[in-house]
Amino acid sequence: PKRILEKHDSIDARKCLVAQVGLENFIRSITAPLDLTLPNAVRFNMNGNGRMQTWEDVYMAERVYTQCLGISKRIYQMHAFTHEPDRKLAYFILEEHNERTLPFLPGFDFNVLVFTYYNDRNEVTAVDVQYDQLSFFLNCFGLAQLHAWFVEQVMTPLTIVWAKAYHNSGLVNPFTFMLQLILFPVLLMYYWGIL
């Protein structure tokens, strides 16, 4: 479509490699390629749940929750940097590598989508950070690895057996699928004596 082609004509997707330890160092590094400045006032939106109004608050919050979660070192890297000058918008995928202070808590990597808005004076005015919060906290508590093992070793083989049997039945359609989603939990609850 014409709109998509026009949009891509105005997108600057130059390669911009940044890897820094600590959020403040990372943010200062990623604003350099576009000559953006960081006035203290900013609308910083964390997944629509946490909104901060100053960079001081953003850096302080990161330091506090890093300590609370037992993260000893955070290395931030930027991938897929895209700049849309007409919209005064730059966005990218942020990869966090988190090392832990306690040996029983596993380190983990996590990806975040970051949108950065700026004004005519090249001042960053707003940052919108979007990520899967549940996955983040599952990683923090080491449960993501347990969940991944369970899905790979237990759920996937059972799902493959079910899919083959369902496909071979010749009854594959949205109605029978929804019926299974309703009946299976009901039968389990009946079997366990809940119903």
Disulfide bonds with the S-S distance in Angstrom:
none
